């Protein structure tokens, strides 16, 4: 190793030597370098960064390197893992580091920086969920004046100045940070001799101390003390500082020791769709302002988080199909469904007030009536708009909103006008407006246009939605409650986004998921897949804008189907089901590769394999009629589909026409299912863009086409199937995720959680861990293949755990669905040989929820339906009716409403006490109760007679 002491003696006196040191284990062929904002560190060009060299030091591998900088130098920098060609393999998470030379450094002196690699989880306390909500008090500390500059009065050969730096994002009032350790200067492990650190901002505490070299290597730890009395030491082993003074003679050592090691913070929350909330003030559906009541209830129950489903506008079809919250008309616009019309103005006329009251009574049903609610709200809003539009549209508040949002707001309003004018959202049917252009947009939203008032109405609605959601969001923040949103993986193919940015989407494809827990036939969501190559050209600006917009209201978010950022299940646009897809990106089976393995008959493998005996099995005596309408016999005993019905969509269309003419006695659903089975009876899927590339059909061994192959072909195809789905893609998928996910994470300071359910490639969890992404654990869907039920006590910290979610049945419904499974759970999880109760009693619910609250997971987030099941009087509704979504039904009606109002829940002290006991008994954090105040809405609307209002479920 180069003797830096010798270098120092030969350097000119107008510069300072800076040395970087970082412990990090690498694999063969990997290197570490440091790159920064100044030319001496490459000006963020990693190829020109400072390459570090490794040295073994005990059990650690220390990477180090040095450079000369002028006195007073400062910059930002980060560490990178690179290959032999300096191509980036990995980089640090979190904010860029700041290099600031210590006060008092003289020309010619040597400063040694000791850093620790910043992981994704290290950055979590700086996300807005913690920084601005949960730990917000810690971030309002006053910056302390630094101590007077330390003058090194000892002989340079005998001493060195050490700067201690530690990050502590969560600290109580009147609490300070100190360091104690083995040398005399650190108290020799006695609290009385501790070194106090000063707060310098951004959760960083720092102090300098002159240390005798004879005290090295140092052993030390950080601690907290309150009111100079209560002292608590950080967890873990002693920290150590080793300096080889034989090879280097630093005057200053800067220790950047990362985060203070404390008990991991754990919190809990409640999950409920926005539309499912019920209050005394709403019109048929939950509204943004109802969130204030839900926040009050959450705080009283001990929850730090409220999780919602997507809240963007989904008004594509103008009917109840639009209840599907993941099919966005616009990824920026909020849904008018959640507007509180009585809050639009303080001067609503008496006749409109009466109309609002009538609508409230009419829409107060067991479930959401999507179409009636939308019609009523828009009708009322238009009347209020006509009375006050000049006042609102000319206000400073509206002008500011418009200025900040016009990039998406103007195209959205124009789209809504054209959708209503042409009576379809399918923009391919809009004539000359089918292709978007800025010139056309300017004409559509021009103040001189005849329809300008209609355009402004859409501005008006979005403005008020923004104001109402912002009010609820700020209320949650002040109460210490994280508002968690949901980022859908796709957009509707007939959306503003596909109209304005068609090049960002592969419009001839559809997004879905392969067969999994949710659906054994796979899922076809109907969204176009993304053109990631095109998106990368502007560094994913569309995604960055989405996250920036979302962060205006939320401090955390759920990434829907995070697997889609590694690879997406892509289906042809003519598919109806989700089985015959392929992963994109993926490495296909090439024709050359298959031929080397002795596979030659590609038409036989990639076209539906249909024999007469299959037709007899499926259709019985009716098979000749079916065959004559849908099939041609291309050789004896072998059939193929006719041109007008050779895809699932064509089959569905032709079958519907046949049924209307009463040609068949069997049900349409049964015939369609059997015909779909035939068209999917293939082994390989030929790539429509490259005829010499193939993809193994999912579960190909289940097909009769596969079963009739020779043994050699079967063995080859089984091996290649396994290779395609579980081996050859891993590096590609990892690289794809590391291109896209960091863009999302760096676009906002929201806390990110990823929905990682389904068929999980082995690369997913390491990438999520590297990026600091929190995963999801549902007990009935364990990641471990050998378990039927997950074990919450064994979940990792970087997870959200829950007993159910919106895509599966509730806890009550799950318990009652399957008697044998219920018995296995009672025996293996509850630990009882007795027969379990047929119904999910409050005692069973309490047991299961307690498991989840006590889990090591960072978050336990419980669906509101599962929390209400703690009380028998809230379980009178059939359990199946509380399910929010059925993933097997692409036309599911999303309409579940909680049958008790939030006002009544706030009055139910027994339920609040039980939930609060679960939270506190598990050691999870909870908001301070002295901050709980009744919201304005609650004060204005007391519960009648002090009794709980439970909506009729009859």
Steps between C-alpha positions, in 0.01 A plus 500: 500500500624850420642683803280808518724648765781519245269651240384759750852609569563561133182688416478871449363697792194639316308174482341241731521123458162327526482124540181295457451175693203266475451139618321299230505140378505454122493206262777409259535759224328775701661823617402802707541859395392838624350755264387853575390839383847652447743420214750341737233234569375472143216756497253208541657314209573165664758415233710788636442436870765407756561124494558358849730214598416217741693392809399231748472628855399222737172359373428804286596606149584871507498699176704818501642771278625857532522826308621857548250784527537871572433617855135598536400234248146357511287274278239227488602139440381139500650153483444259210568134433636459146640226281840493329373743236365740764143416407268559794379183672361658816482837667423636842145584598389825656621854462840597370768533764648839578873545532575794726849532639509537880553848643861577569654278231829652393672486163701183457301303759338162450128425555377140510131433430354179643165424336247216505313384190149651494232236443144559389371443852740766634307755296155412636505745796548781248183410311208735561299236688757518777664837450183705461250290691613242756835656599398856413586629849858376465546707185403825670798506733705816524844482343760533771804722468816293454755495774798725469753374249728237652862602486731204497748607766655158535787373295374398153662161550293440816145608415230519236169683486201265454164632382208277604186519285183300555148521356207473741167577329279414797579689818276621780486851636779600741710202387858523380752268337839410640781254437686297762782256453827344606743799495524757774361770270176298467464429872639148505142369472380720787192707421636795698790531255287485186564731204191703416411541133343810351200501267605640160174441308343226282504260798882510519684534831870581503793573731878516474746368752878498519608140555838360603627246251590266781123456555459330162332286387193675641197314627190712546122527481245775468224555750207723593454685822203705614511785750858394579364197685351215299767341283442228239773338293453410135453134414750263345871441551754772572604712206873493426738740334832362384766729352831368372721788609800318354375565148295818545518800729163677484448820697121462471276195489136546405276213611171486313338222701164479325186448706491460874427135580168488679207262531341493154200729480172312448160648427151399396216625287162437346417431134170590334407618149391863475164396358432261791501764773163610639425821687195705593603768250578298186288452190498126434875449516804589709634850433841657543388711795386182678868417539517749787256287698689183408823662616340587836384141544841369396682714755266396779552135400880542500555496124768701322375429146192501275530308173273561200450346157564719190296822492560613141218567256384178332207646302565306180168324430248726674356202691570277798797336323682819599485388864827312428752735669809362320383593149591869489353746253782728615789425732493863615132594536307420818167321487190723514331216691678614818390864480298646788256717310372688806857625556520660154360829623396682815208655309308198376138591430220341698364297206844344440535424872170315487616310193817399685294377794271295275804349326654410835190304598461332161864396474539378857488133398676186610746523209625774271269577208777628277291630212236672712763657728703637212190637329376671816834656589574632152146638466524686830854617430396648165229704666738638762762562230258708294446727801858556609727419206612859442602540865690172521669507159630851560625430853870497580469152649355357179752683283785351703349154472455536125854628451651207692287232333426622147732250332257217583185699582446652155531167310278336763224759462522481119480119516192512724330740258578279199399183687158648572463656154579175315336288772807277528844505663642303209701783348554301181134588428549877530570577135757776460544514878611136518862609478599745771698815424572820686334705225178303535516530878537878482187522286305266726572698818498845341297766682340578166361150448127438535559226752745690722251499787492117492880487509506739795252282687755218499766746624259604774431143616870411511579819692249419773609137518856623545397741775295240688762226481774748596300600807463136606865427425627790708266399783645148499855632505435722799344207685804280439318274253659388174265513201596212271391499136510238228691519170321285237722299268298592191273754335187443297575469129232767440655758729638851489849360536480265201348783295767757588800262523423207263869422445538409869263204467490177299139538391482159327562318828331452834631476856413221741640237732576129456301244699549545874318493834243750376406330174609160367428617143709815524372855480453737208468857627462652156759775546757553224854412606764770527757587237788526746754573227306811397442604860872487574576766236386782731603318818146378564349848522143365497569283805682780678205733444259235636696463822543875541125546470427218740737644761282810526251294699672185627805430714514129412385288209448141392654401167234280343646178355862599550597191300398700194811715541713187471291343225137520395269225386418612147204368304392566140214747474277225358524300826213491749654277768846534650654160436675523163740783567872554526724705722633828367790544500617141479749286312295272271571151377653544158418273208869412476509403868191280461635334185825414680284316753317306228183710496390564141123510452433858607155522341392191693619657827389860450154450347194366685522122503143379446396140443154355462519317833563833677184640343298199612634535857405867519180523301358147497239438234503869404857488374413483126291820529778677688758380249298610200469852635848556645742249350638360176634146470842564342598130509325186616406523870680837535328837510589867495298812579340691216647840417204687649540332842869418545552722807322527834339833412380367163363186667311706759354723231391219268363292787291792620355533151422127487331507841283792392380281209427213745738267320620318815327352803802523731573814700710767339745502793563125478545503123731799517712335770536178297582684177754713685659180632542378144655820367743496796598137441850587388850428631698793357397859431657646186618859537282715267793736443763230441380172347817317607452571870273296727373505858383193694131521584439526874422158653566335164502155664128539571414508127387204293730636228797433728373162621499361144865588431777240501703460819809672361305812405326500837828484690660774291201732529466446876867590547473809279175601673674498838796686357278770346286566806747446783857546380604677182316828565632586847788727398291673233212562740730631770657743255157612380379573852816693586436725200141585590437467873768750612333760277175450691669510838697815419199684352356575842577459868199274565554168677470221240350156558484235229220247447716193437240224500471231234776309319812670635829475303801447722646839404205698639562497874875577479423802278224618734737466794772690315265786416332515840160389371257354752331176394158352579420184697154342508478199731288290264746567211842411645817553298638172627390218264490241780257699718124517473477787748762768554656543843474871594760467777755411231427786261793728424500860623476654152143382450137597541299212646125457476245221547327589171492763226258646248578230243390209720221413738486657844615314809143397583422383146830312468435318828153391391588400138678170558435266794806280448733798469343651810578182693861497380543863606346432841734208556824634349477871583266528798643176639172334588374148423143607565254565220513869403181707506320523167491878522793732555422609853643819656734277702643345183533845341681629809744208489582548131532878527725468805736280297527777243541786747778308677683420175845657442366673187549877482128542433190304589214633286161344566195531271219679681265204443739275697516752785121526517484121531639544853146594603215259442237766433698610192494148346131474416567560132589185300879478496522454123337840448796672666741390227619799299623329183475166325816477280348215300224730372628775266161675524471495878295784650714680760227628731548375859409754771562468871161471669588724794576871480830645609317716751361186663839330497644796686233447766580130539751518782495123558629424150755783519625368835542146366689613190715738704584212733619291207718785375656587835534140610707425191750777570406692187520878486179700528416870462497705823144506627526859618503602134160345433228754446159454348490626144278787395271261315450286809426800721239623256332160468461325838360148498127508568409402858859388557423164338702328232357531153530167320365491146245234424639200314163352410 
